[in-house]
Amino acid sequence: MKPNKIIISGLALMTLTACNDYLEVEPATNVASTELVYGSEGEVRTALYGVYAKICSDNLFGNNLYNTFQLNSDVDFSANSNEAAVGNKPNRFDVRSDASNVESLWNNLYSGVETANEFIYNLQNSSLYEEGTEDGAQTADDGTVTTVQVPKVTMMTQMMGEAKVMRAMFYHELLWYWGDIPFTLKSTYETDNLIPAVTPRQEVSDALIADLQHAAEYMYSDQDASIAAPERISKEAAYAMIARLALQAGGYSLNHAAGDKVNYTMTRPNNYRDYYTIARDYTKKIIDAEGHHLNKAYRDVFIDECNFIPATGDDPIFEIPFAKENNSYWGYAQGPSSGVDASVVDDYSNSTWGKTDGGVRTTAFYRYTFDPLDLRRDYICGLWYYDGQGLPAIRLDYAMHNNKWSKLWNTNGLGKSTTSATGINFAYIRYTDVLLMFAEAENELNGPTADAQEALKIVRRRAFDSANHADKVDNYVAAANTKEDFLKLVLDERKWEFAGENMRWKDLVRNNQYAETVFFTFLDYYAMAEAMAGTSSYIDMVEQHDNIAWQEVFVSDMYSFLVKNYYDANFPNRSLYMFYIVNPYEVIVNPTSDTPAKYVSNNDLPYEPVSARSITGLSSSSNSVAWNTTTLAWTNDDGSAKNQVLYSLFGFIRTNQRGNFVVVDNGAVKNFTINADNAQDNINRLPAVRYILPIPDEAIARSSGAYTNYYGY
C-alpha cells in the first residue's frame, strides 16, 4: 500500500477547513489563517488529501455512484419486483424529491465541491503559490527546435491542478444527474451568496473546461515518479477529464423549455462540434505522449487492483486511492456473493475472504453479446456464487454477477470477519476510455478515419488472442466504413469494456440511444419470459434488433457439477471450489445420463468432480458426486411474467394492473401499444427516459424558492 493511501485513510473523517455544504449549512466562521494551514508544502499536501478523502467517500465514488445510482441499461442491471412506485430507486427511474438517497448524493457532491473550492482559494492566496514560465523546447514539423516559454510546473501548481480535477469530477456527476445546476467556483467563506444560481449546463461545462485547460499545463505528467501515479491525478488525467466534460457537453441530454415544469426532450447544443473537437484534441495529446499502453491482460488490470498493485504506464491513468479497512465497496459489491458466517467456528473454503455482497450485476443477456472468442467475456461474466459454508451455487437469474472486481481475487484474503471497506482501488480514468473517446470524437468530426480506426483496434487487440487479430480486429473495424456503423462499433466496445463503471447509460444518453436501448432491454426480458411459457409475438423483433438468435443460445437449463479448483485465468481464486458448466452460453440436450466422472473422462477434461461434503463436511448423505440442473423461471404458474421482468424499468416502461404496456412520457403514465412487426415504429414513438433526478426538497426549502423542479417532478 502506498503512503498516500495511509494518509488519506487517516483523513477520511477529518475536517481540514470548513468542509460545509453551502446548500445545507451556514458558512464557516472560524476558518484558519491561510498562512497557518498552507505554510509549507507538507501542510498543503495534507490539506489536498482532504479533497481526496471526499472522492474516496463510500457515499460517492467508493460505492453509491456505482451501485444505487448506476442506472439500468442493457449492461448494468438491478432487478426489482415491486409493482408500485417506491420513490428511492434511481436505477429503475423511480425517484421522488423527498428520497433520502437522492438528498445524500446531492449533499455529498456539493460537500466535495466546497472542500475543493476551499483548498483552491487558500492555496491561491498562500505565499507559496505562484504561476510562472520557463524555457522549453518546441520542435517544428521540419525538425527545427526553438526555445519557447512554457508553464513552470511546481508541486504547488501540481496540487492546484489535482484539486481542480476533483472539483470537476464532482460537478461532472452533478451535471449528469441534475442537468442545469447551482454552480460556483467560490467557497462559502469568500462570498456572501450562499444560494448559487442555477446555471445552464453548457455554461458550467465551459467554465470547468477552461479551468482545467489552464490548470493541466501546470501539472506533472504521470511519467514523472514524483506524483506517484496512478494513485494521484496527473496532467494526463486532467486532459482526460477535459475530454469527458467536452463529450458530455456536446452530446445529447434531457432538457426542458424555459418555465416548462412538465415536458422534456433530448437535445444537444448547436455548437456540439466545438466540444467534440476539444475531446478529440485532448485525448490525442494523451495518445501522442505514448505514456500509456494496454500491455496487461484485461483481467489483470482488475485482479491487480484487488491485490493493491498499482501500475504505471498501462491502462489505469488515475485510480481512486481507497484505504483498506476504511473505505471502498469495490470488490464487495461486485463479483460473486459469498455468505460467510463469522460466528461459525468451522472454517470453510471461502472464510479467508470474508463476506461479499455481489449485488452490482449485469443483465441476464449481457454475456451473450460478446464474441465467443473475446477474452473479456469469461472473466467478466460470473455464473456462480458461494453460500455461508463455501459451497458454490449456480447464478442463473434476472441479473448476473460482474466478476471484474472481487475480494475473492485477493491472494491473501482480507479476513473472515470483513465485509466492505476493502480498500480496493477503482481506475476512474483508463487509457481504454481515452482511446475510445478519441475514436468517438474523431468519427463524429471526420468519419472513421485511420486514426479513429487505430484507436479502436488498440482496444480490440487486447480483447482477442493474436491469432484472431486479422479477423476480429482488422477486418471487423474495416467493415464499418460509415460514421453510423463505426459509432456502433465504438459504443459496442465501450459496452464490453466498462461494465460496472457507471458509463453505459451515460454513453447511450450522450448519443440519444437510451430510450431505444431501455425499451429493447425490457422487451428482451418480456419476450424471453413469454417464450419460456410457450410462445412470444415479440421474439422475432428482439432477435432482429439484437442480432442474436435468442431461442438458440439463451440458456434456461444449465447443467453443471462441482469440481476442485484448477488453473483458470478467468477465475483468479486458486482455493475455492468451482463449477464445471457444460452449457454456459448455449442450449444443449440434457447431458446428465453420464455420471460427472464418466462425462469428464469421455470428454478428456482436466477436472476432478467432487461432492459437496468435501467442502462443508456435511453428513454422508451428501457424499456423492452429482450433476446440478439449474432451471431459469421468469414466469408464474399461470404463464404470466414475474414482477422482476415487468417492473425493473418501472419509471420508463412496465405493465399496468390490466396487463397493458405503459411508458412514462413527460412525467405522466401513458398506454403504449407495441408493434410486433415494426421495431422502428416503436422507436419513433418512444418518449425520452427521465434519467434526471429531482432537486431534493431540503435544498429547495433552503433556497427559499430559488430552486425548483422540472421534468414532471
LINVENNOR-V741465 format. One record per pair of residues at least 6 apart in sequence whose ideal C-beta (glycine too) atoms are under 6 Angstrom apart, sorted by the first residue. I is the first residue (numbers start at 1). GAP is how many residues later the second one is. Records with the same first field share a line. If there is no record, write none. Layout:
I=GAP ; GAP
//
This chain:
1=307
2=229
4=227 ; 317
5=316 ; 318
7=42
8=41 ; 44 ; 45 ; 313 ; 315
9=314 ; 317
11=38 ; 39 ; 42
12=41 ; 314
16=31 ; 34
17=101
18=10 ; 13 ; 100
19=96
20=8 ; 94 ; 168
21=86 ; 89 ; 90 ; 93
22=92 ; 166 ; 172
23=87 ; 676
24=83
27=161 ; 162
28=161
31=158
34=88 ; 91 ; 92
38=6 ; 84 ; 85 ; 88
41=114
44=115
47=72
48=111
51=64 ; 65 ; 68 ; 112 ; 115
54=58 ; 61
55=6 ; 111 ; 265
56=6 ; 266 ; 271
58=269
59=49
60=48
61=259
62=265 ; 266
63=266
65=437
66=436
67=266 ; 293
68=33
69=21
70=6 ; 432
71=20 ; 434 ; 620
72=19 ; 20 ; 577
73=431 ; 432
74=443 ; 447
75=287 ; 291 ; 420 ; 424 ; 429
76=428
77=285 ; 286 ; 322
78=13
79=319 ; 320 ; 565 ; 569
80=12 ; 567 ; 568
81=562 ; 563
83=560 ; 564
85=9
86=8
87=9 ; 12
88=11 ; 13
92=556 ; 557 ; 558 ; 559
93=558 ; 559 ; 597
94=556 ; 557
95=7 ; 598
97=597 ; 599 ; 600 ; 612 ; 616
98=599
102=591 ; 594
103=593 ; 595
106=590
109=61 ; 64 ; 65
112=58
113=54 ; 57
116=47 ; 50 ; 51
117=70
118=69
119=44
120=43
121=66 ; 69
123=6 ; 37
128=28
129=27
132=20
133=16 ; 19
134=18
135=12
136=12 ; 14
137=8
138=8 ; 10
139=6
151=66 ; 67
153=65 ; 67
157=61
158=61 ; 62
161=54 ; 57 ; 58 ; 77
162=71
164=47 ; 51
165=68 ; 73 ; 76
168=40 ; 44 ; 73
171=37
174=7
175=26
177=516
178=515
179=22 ; 513
180=18 ; 20 ; 21
182=14 ; 16
183=13 ; 16 ; 21
184=12
195=508 ; 511
202=67
205=40 ; 44
208=37
209=33 ; 36
212=26 ; 30
216=19 ; 22 ; 23
219=16 ; 19
220=7
221=14
222=7 ; 12 ; 14
223=68
229=83
230=80 ; 86 ; 88 ; 89
231=79 ; 88 ; 90
233=85
236=50 ; 81
237=80 ; 81 ; 192
239=43 ; 46 ; 47
240=189 ; 194
242=40
243=36 ; 39 ; 40 ; 194
246=29 ; 32 ; 33
247=32
249=26
250=22 ; 25 ; 26
251=17 ; 259
252=14 ; 16 ; 260
254=10 ; 434 ; 438
255=12
256=8 ; 454
261=449
262=404 ; 405 ; 450
263=403
264=447
265=423
266=246 ; 422
276=165 ; 168 ; 169
279=158 ; 162
280=161 ; 162
283=151 ; 154 ; 155
286=148
292=21 ; 139
294=21 ; 168
295=19
296=18
298=78 ; 164
299=80
301=14
302=102 ; 103
303=106 ; 269
305=119 ; 120
306=25 ; 99 ; 103 ; 104 ; 118
307=103 ; 104
310=9
315=115 ; 116 ; 117
316=111
317=112 ; 114
318=110 ; 111
319=106 ; 108
320=106 ; 108
322=6 ; 101 ; 103
323=100
324=99
325=96
326=95
327=94
328=94 ; 95 ; 96
329=91
330=75 ; 94 ; 96
331=74 ; 75 ; 76 ; 91 ; 93
332=24 ; 25 ; 88 ; 90
333=24 ; 26 ; 27
334=26 ; 68 ; 71 ; 166
335=23 ; 68 ; 70 ; 71
336=22 ; 46 ; 49 ; 65
337=19 ; 21 ; 48
338=12 ; 18 ; 48
339=48 ; 49
340=10 ; 11 ; 14 ; 15
341=47
342=74 ; 75
348=41 ; 42
349=41 ; 227 ; 266
350=36 ; 40 ; 226
351=65
352=61
353=54 ; 55 ; 60
354=60 ; 61 ; 62 ; 64
355=64
356=51
358=27 ; 43
360=42 ; 140
361=38 ; 39 ; 40 ; 41
362=38 ; 40 ; 137
364=34 ; 36
365=159
367=14
368=180 ; 185
370=7
373=91 ; 95
374=89
375=88
376=87 ; 120
378=192
379=191
380=23 ; 24 ; 119
382=19 ; 21
383=12 ; 201
384=8 ; 10 ; 11 ; 195
385=8 ; 10
386=6
387=6
389=227
390=225
391=221 ; 224 ; 225
392=185 ; 187
394=164 ; 166 ; 236
395=6
396=162 ; 234 ; 236
398=246
402=97 ; 98
404=96
407=7 ; 15
408=165
409=163
432=27 ; 65
435=20 ; 23 ; 24
436=54 ; 58
438=17
439=13 ; 16 ; 17 ; 51
440=50
442=7 ; 9 ; 10
443=9 ; 40 ; 43 ; 44
447=36
448=38
453=24
456=21
457=16 ; 20
459=34
460=13
461=8 ; 12
464=8
480=6 ; 9
491=16
494=13
508=6 ; 9
514=175
515=171 ; 173 ; 174
516=167
518=131 ; 134 ; 171
519=167
520=25
522=127 ; 131
523=15 ; 19
524=18
525=120
526=119
527=9 ; 11 ; 12 ; 15
529=105 ; 106 ; 112 ; 116
530=6
531=8
532=102 ; 103
533=102 ; 106
537=139
538=138
541=135 ; 138
543=6 ; 7
545=134
553=33
555=28
556=76
557=74
558=72
559=23 ; 24 ; 32 ; 70
560=19 ; 21 ; 68
561=19 ; 35 ; 48 ; 66
562=48
563=15 ; 17 ; 44 ; 46
564=44 ; 46
565=9 ; 13
577=38
580=27
582=9
592=35
596=13 ; 29
597=12
600=7
609=16
611=12 ; 13 ; 14
612=10
613=9 ; 10
634=8 ; 11
635=6
646=8 ; 9
647=7
651=13
652=12 ; 37
653=10
655=6
656=6
660=11
661=11 ; 13
662=7 ; 9 ; 10
663=7 ; 9 ; 24
665=22
666=46
667=45
674=8
675=6 ; 7
690=21
692=19
694=15 ; 19
695=12 ; 14
699=8
700=7
//
